[in-house]
């Protein structure tokens, strides 16, 4: 039982190497679909396609056949690919006649080819820069391709995704676009030292800090330009890691008065951290978020010295996610002994280090809940994130709220105030961190920021009778059964009680054709923790435990976090066996179109306990609700009435 005909939206996962920490899709202006063929004489693509075929057609993927398919290449080296002490494939490097290189990686655990990856590096005159990648499956059938587009001698300007034929460009994404005009010069500046942010997203762009003339205060210390766009190509330039936007999503949500001074960290030369800290100090930054780290203290020596030179600035670092004691196996900058440094790790619901989170009473100050938080991904979609990166961002947000209320405070006072909010927990017995657990960083003592509720708060509970739907004239003729659904609208969404009345009126007219009406029903307006604004089975289960309402119940939320994402989801008995707490509920997102028809469509799924759709485009249960397909046939009405009565959702009209 899913949405009324909406297509599933994929989820883009972005792990981070040096950066620590475990999602409506907004495509920014420069990312668009293309219907543009590549150059007809794409000799590189042709050779890569031929080479992929040769791996499967030649005996044992013979290197001679592969070299021939590449146009008379020479194999330079061959190395085993190892994972956890096991050989799971091979890595080869070939040199083409013009001096270009092709890397061939065969992932073949147990000797069976599962994935083939080939990367083309340009000839020496183009600095052997990476330009093309193709990925094939275990049958050597190409499934995807990527191309880096350069506009000069430096880093690439775009990534192009090409189709399996390697002939059509499907999507082009920018890698270093200019910062758009706009943003704000008001609020508390917070330095976000990370992989950059996607400032093409409207919500991020308008929180970027500006000077009095409107110029961006952010800077890229990796590329040494004023475009700190979210991209970490350390693992692969074709699949850059996107971490900073997710971290920023937590910060700008929990600190509404903050503005971002974004710094892309200087991975090529970490000594530039001196300039970074000095630049932040000149711009009046007091709070610096560092959701990143490494095991090499020397990489961070320049930062440590610069931080000592600015005792007024509070540096908030993530402890990392290696699942280890950083007192014994240090991670930096988290392990530095600096009076103006707060090191933070992620806690679970019991106030203990979350699975995979680092700890250490000598180095780590605070445990902060940061598992299953709602942030945004690189494309602006809501996404669940977990890990110490986001624990640090929560503390930085709290610090920004405190500083907004007390602009004269500096690192010593901010740090003391944050530590004063620590609550007793199991940590007091176990001693994982020195300070303890900051259990509710958004719920109290927030300075200039409003506190968020820690459970569901009912703002209003409106009872509606037949007069709301039928104008006081009673049920329409032929109605013999009635339902009494509960409609729950969440504050902070685009839904409203007035809109819900209109939807209920339209749905009631649709069900009347089956002799079913709406009797007394209730509309609840509620304020909730932010995570409840997004449908997710785990969060939804907590929601319905926090707030018991009559069933069937319809919850009107902002968006969904499900991996297989639909605009609405109905949960009946048939598809609710593994999630019993959610049986007889409907979850509708803001993306639902023709909402009155959609409400009736989803309620039918629950009342009739079926996920079946109709092939008739005029039928209500056609997979796509368009507003005019509202008909139910005799068999559908019979099932609706019989099943609705059997489960107690429909009762006889007196």
N, C-alpha and C positions, 0 to 999 in steps of 0.2 A: 504494500500500500504506500504509494509515493505521491509525488506532486501531480497536480492536474496537467500533465503533459509537458512539464518543463524538463529540459535536458540537464543531465548531471554536469556539474562544474568540477574540474580537476583541482587537486591541491598540489602546489609546488613546494617540495621540501628542499631546504637549504642548510645542510650541515656546515659547520665552521671549523677550520683547522686551528689556527692560532687564536681566533676569536672564540670565546667560550659560551656554551649554552645550547640547550637541546638543538587571515585571512579573509557583496556585489564586487566583481572583478573590474578594476579601474585600469584601462589601458591608457598609458600616458601618450601625449601627443605624437611623439616620434616613434612609437611602436605601432605598427599597422600591418595589415595583411597586404601582401603583394600578389599580383598576378603577372609577374615579370619573369621571363625566362632568362637564364644565365647565357653568357656568350655561347654561340653555337659551337665554336671550336674550343670547348672546355676540355683540353687535353688532360689536365690534372684529374678532373672528375672521371673521365673515361678510363684513365690508368688505375685509379683507385677501385672503380667498379670491376675492372678486369682482374685486379689483384685479389679482390674479395672472392670472386668466382674461382680463382685458381687455388685458393686455400682448400676448398672442398672438392674440387675435381682432380687435383694432382694427388698422387699417392702420398699420404701422410703430410699433405701440405708442403710438398717438396720445395726447398728454398730456390732451386734453379727455376722451377716453373713460376714461382712467385716473382723472382727477379725478371724473368722474361715478360711477364704480364705488366710489369712496371716499366717496360721499354728498355730492357738491357741494363738493369740496375746491378749493383754489387752489394752483397751482404757484408756489412761492416762488423756487426757483432750479434751474438745470440746469448741471451741470459734467461735463466729460469725465473718465473714469477712465483713468489712464495707468500703464503699467508699462514700465520701461526705455525711456522715450522714445516708446512706442507707445500710441496710443489703443485701449483694449481694451473700452470700454463707457462707461456714463454713470452719474452719480449725480444724483438729483432729490430735492427736498424739497417736500412738500405740506402745507398747513395745512387741517385739518378745520374744520367750522363751530364746534365748541366750543373751538377754539384748539389742539387736539392736533396733533402733527406726525407725518408718515409719511415715512420715508426709503426711497427705492426705488433699489436698485443693480442695474444690468444688466451682467453680465459677458458680453461678446459679442466675443471676438477674431475678427478678420476679418469682422465684421458678423453672425456667427451666434451667437444667444443660447445660452449654455451654462448659466448659472445666474442666477436671479433671487432677490434677497434684499430683504425689506421689514421695517422696524423701526418699531414704533409707540411714540411718546413721549407721555406723558399730557398733559392740558391744564395751563395755568399753575397752577391751584389745587393740582395735585399735582406742582408743580415741574418739569414736563416731563421727569420721570424716564422712562427706558426701561422698557417693560413687556412688549412682545410682539415676537417675531421669527418670520418664516416664511421657509423656503427652498424654492424651486421649481426644477425642472430646466429644460432647454432647451425643453420643450414646455409650460412654465408649469404643470406638474403639481406640486402641493405634495408634498414628500417628507419634511419634518420641520418641527416648530415648537417654540418654547421660550417660557416665560413666567417673568418674575421676580415673586416673591411678596414683598410688603413687609408688615412688621408694625409700621410706624410711619414717621416721617419720614426715617429714616436710610437706610443701605444695605439692599439686599434681604436677606431671611432665607433664601430658598430659590430654586433654579432648578427649574422643572418642565419635563420633556420631554413633549410632547404628540404624538399620532399625526398621520398625514397629514390626517385629517379635521378636526383642530384641536379635536375634541370630547372626547377621552379623555386623561386624564393617565396617562402610562405610568410615569414615574419622577420622584421628588422627591428632590433633593439639597440638603443644608444648606449654607449659606454662612458661618454664624457660630455654630456650636453651642458650648455650654460645654465646657470641658476636663473630661473624666471624672475621677472620683476614682481615685487610684492613683499609679503612677509611683514614683520612687525619690529618696531623699535621700542615697544613697551613690554614690561614684564621682567622677570628675573632671568638673566642670562645663565645658561647651564652649558658647559662644554661637554660635548659628546665625542669622545675619542674612540673611533671604531673604524669600520670599513667604509664609512660614508653613509649617506642616506639617499633614498630616491626622492629628491626634491621636486620631481615632476608630479608627484601625487599632491593633490590640492591640500589635504589635511596636513601634510608635512610642510609643504611650501609656505603656507601662511604662518607657520610657527618658526620659520627661520629668522634668526636675529638680523637686524639691519642697523646701520648707523643713522644719524639724523638726516642724511641725504638720501637714504634708501638703499645704500650699498650693502651687500651681504658681508657679514663679519666672519663667515666660515672660510676654511682653507684646506687644501689637499697637500699634506706633507709627504705623500707618496709620490705624486706626479709633479709637485711644486707648481700648482696653479690654483685658481680660485673656484674649482669645480669638484668638490668632495662627493662625487657620485658613488653610490653603493656598489662596489665591485671589488672582490678579493680574488685575483686570478692565481693565487699561489698553487692550488692543486691543479687547476686546468683553466687556461684562458678561454676555452670554449664553454665552460660551465662555471663562471665565477661565483664564488660564495657571496650570499647576500645576508649579512648579519645586522648591520647598523640600523636598517629601517625597522627591523623587529624590535630592537632595543629602544629606538626612538618612539615607537608606538606605545610602549609602556610609559615612558617618561612624559610624553605630551598628554596622555590620558589622565595620569594620576597627579600631574602638576599643571592644571589648566592655566596658571599664571606664568609658566616658564616660557622661555624662547631659546631656541637651539643655536648654539655656536658650534657648528659641526667641524670636526677635524678628522680627516682620513689619516690613519696612523702611518708613520714613515717606515714601513716594513723594509724598504731597500737600505735604509741608513737610519738606525734607531737613535743615533746621536742627535738627530734633528728634534728629538723630544725636548731638548733645551729650548730651542726656538719656539716650539709649540707652547710650552708652559709660559714663556715670557710673553708671547703674543696674547694668550688668554688673560694674563695679568693686566696687560696694557688696556684690554677691552673691558675691564671691570668684572671679569669672571671670578666668582668665589667658589663655585661648585664645579668639580670636574668628574665626570663619570668615565670609568676605565673598565669596560666589560671585555677585557682581553688580557692575555698574558702568555708567558713562555717559561721554560725551565732554565734559561740562560740569564744569570744575574748580570753579566756584562752587557747584554743587550739593553738593560734597563738602568745602567749606571748613570747615564746622562739625565734620565728622568728623575732618579732619586736625588741627585744633586740639585736640580732645578726646584723640586718640591721643597727641599730644605730651605732654599732661598726665599720661599714664599709661604711662611707659616700662616698667613692670613687665609690661604686657599685650602679648601677641604677636598681631598682626593678620595673618591669612593671606588674601590676596586673589587672585582669578582674574584672569588677564591679558586674558581676552576671546577671542572667536572671530570676529574680522573678517579674519583672514589678513593682518595688517599689522604693520609695525614701530611699536610704541607709543612709541619714543623720538622718532619723527618725527610721529606722529599719536596723541597721548596718549589713554589711557583711564584714568579715575579710579574708585576710589582706587588702582588698580594702579601708576600712574606717580608717585605721591608719593614723595619722598625722605625716608623716615622710618626711623630705625634699628630700630624695633620692628615693621616691616612686612616680610613675605615675600610676594613676588609670584610666582605659579606659573602655568605653562602646560602644555598637554598635549603629550606626545611620542609619536612612532610607535615601531615596533619597532627602528628604527635609532638611536634617541636624538636624532632631529631633530624640530622642531616638526611636530605632526600637521597634516594638511590643514585649513586654516581657522583654526588656532590662532595667536594673536598672539605676537610675540617682541620682543626689544630688549635688548641687553646693558646698557643704562643703567638700565632699569626692571625687567626681569624677572630674577628670581634663579634659578629652577629649572625644569627640564623634568621632568615626571613622567608615566609611562605612564597614560593615562586614556581609551583608546579601546576600546570594546566591554566596559566594565565591567558587572557585573550589579548592578543596584539594584532598587528597587521603584517602581512608578508610584503615582499618587494613590489608586488603588483597592487597593493592596497586592499587585498582580501583579508577578512578576519582569519586569524590563525591561532591555535593553541601553542604556547611556548612554555618551556620549562628550563630551569637551570640557574646557575649562579649569576650569569649575565643579567638576568631579569630581576634577580634579588637585588643586585647592585643598583639597577635602574629604579627600583621601587624606593630605595633609600635616598637616591639622588632626588627623586621627586618629592619625598618628604622634606628633605633639606631645602628645596626650592620653595615649598609652601611656608616653611618656617622663616626663611629669609625674606619672603614677600611681606610677612607681618612684622619682621624686625630687621629692616635693611641695614642696621648698624652692626649686626652680628657678623662674626667672622669664624674661622674654623674652630677655635677652642670652644666657643659657646655653642655653635651648631652641633659639634660632636658630642658635647656633654648633654645637650637637650635630647638628642636622638638616643643616646645610651640610657637616659633616664626613663625612657618608655619601655624598657625591657621588662618582660613578664616572667614569673617563675615557670619552669618547665622541666622535663626530663633532663635537659642539658645540665641543670644544677647538680644532678647526680652523676651524669656521665662525663661532663666536662669536655664537650667537643669544641666549644668556643669560649672565649674569655668573657664576653658580655652576656650572652643569653639569647633569648628569642624575642624578636620584635614581631609579635603575632599579628598585629592589625595596623600596618603603616598607613592605611587610608581611612581609618574609622574613628580616630580621636586625636586630640592635640595636634591638629593639622595646620596651625598657623592661619594663614589667609585663605586656605582652601577648605571647601565644605567637606564634612565627613561623609563617607559612603555607608549605607546600611550594611550590616553583616547578615541580615536575613530579610525575608519578604515583609514589607510594610504595606498594609491595605490602606490606601488613601480614600477610596470610596467604594461602596457596595450598593449598587442601584438595582432595585427590583422592578421588573417590567412585566406587565400583563398583556392580555390580548389587545388592549386598546393601542399599545405601541405599534403593533403590526397590522391590525385590522380596523383601526379607526373606531373602536368601541362597538362595532357591529357584531361581535362574536366571531366564532370560527366560520370560515367559508362553508358553503353547503357541501356535504359529502365528507367532511373531516370527522373521523370517528376515533382517531388516536392522536395523542399529543406528546411532545417531548419538551424537556426543560433543560436545555444546555446551559452551561456556565461559560461565559466569554470573559477572558482575562487579558486586559491590555496593559502592557508594560510602559511605564514612564520612561522617556528617553528614546522611544520609537516614533515612527510617523503615524502610528495608529492612534485613534481617539475614541472615547465612548460614543460620540455623535456618529462617527463613521461606522462603528460596530452596530449601532441601531439600524442604519441604512442597510448594512450587509444582512443582518438578521431578517429584515423586512423582505428583501429580495429572495433569500433562501427559503423563507416560509412560503412564499408564493410558488416556488418550484416544488416543494414537498406536498403542497395541497393537491396536486394531480394524483397523488397516491393515497389520498384520504388521511394525510398526516399533517398536523399543525404544530405551531409553537404555542405552548401554554405559557405559564409564568416562567421567566428566565431571568438570570442575573448577569450584570456587567460589573466586573471588578476592575478598578484602576489601582495598580500596585507599583511601588518603588522597590527595586531589588538590587542586590549586588550586581555589578556590571556583567559578570560572567553569564548571568541568566538572560541577558539580552540576546544571546546567540544560542540556537538550538544545538545541543550536544547531549547524547544519551546520559552521560554521567551527570552533567549539570542539571538536565531536566529531571532526573531522578531525585536529586537534592531539592530542586524547586518544588516538586509535588509533595515532598515530605515536609518542607517548610510551610506550605500552603495547601491545605486540604480543601478541595472544592467539589461540588457534585459532578458526577460524570453523566454523559460525555462532557468533556471540558475542552475548550479551544483556547490556545495560548497564542497571542499575537506578538511575535518577537521581531527583532531587527533583521537577523540573518542566520545562517546555519554554519556550523563548524564540522559537520559530518564529512568524512572523506569522500563518500559518494553523496554529493550535495544536491538536494532538491529544494525547490522554492516552498514546498509544503510537504508535511509528512503526517500521515494518519496511522495510528497504532491501535489495532483491534485485538481480539482474542487470538485470531489465527496467526498473526505476525508478531504477537507480543509475548510469546511463551518465554523468550529469553530476556525480556524486560518487563516483568509483570507489573512493576510500579507505574508503568506508563500506559497500561491497557486502557482503552476508551478515551484517549486524548488525541488532539490534533494540534500541530505546530505550524503556524503560517508566518512566513517571512514577508518583509516589505516588498520583495520582488514579485509577489503573486499579482497577476493581472486579473481583471474582471472579478473582483474579489467576492461579490455576492454569489456568483456561480461557483467560484472556487470553494467558498465556504460550504455550499450545498454538496459539491462534489466530495470534499473530504469528509463531511459528516456522513454521507452515504457509505463511504468505505467503512466507517466505524459502526454505524447502525446496522448495516447489512453484513458486516464482518466478512468482507471480501476485498481482494485487491484487483479483481477483474475489471478490465476496461472494455468498452464497446467499440466495434469497428464503424459504427454509424456516426458520421460527423455532426448529426443533429442531436445526438444523445448526450445527456448530462455526463455520462461516464466515458465519453470519448476521451482519449488520452490528453487532448489539448482543450482546455476550457477557453472559449472565445467570447462568452457573454450571451450568444444567441443559441448555443447548443444546450438547451435546458430540459429536453424531453426524457421521460423515463417510460419504458415499456411495461406491459402488464406483468411479465415475469419478474422484472426488477422491483416493481412495487410490491409484489407478493413476498419476495425475499425480504425487502425492507420491513414490511409489517410483521412477518413471522419472526424474523431474527430479532428485531427491535423489541418485540413483546417478550421473547424468550429471555433476553438479557436484562429486562426491566427498564429499558430506555424509553419505551413507548407505553403509555397507559391510556385506558379508555376515557373518552370524553364524556362527562356526565350529561 
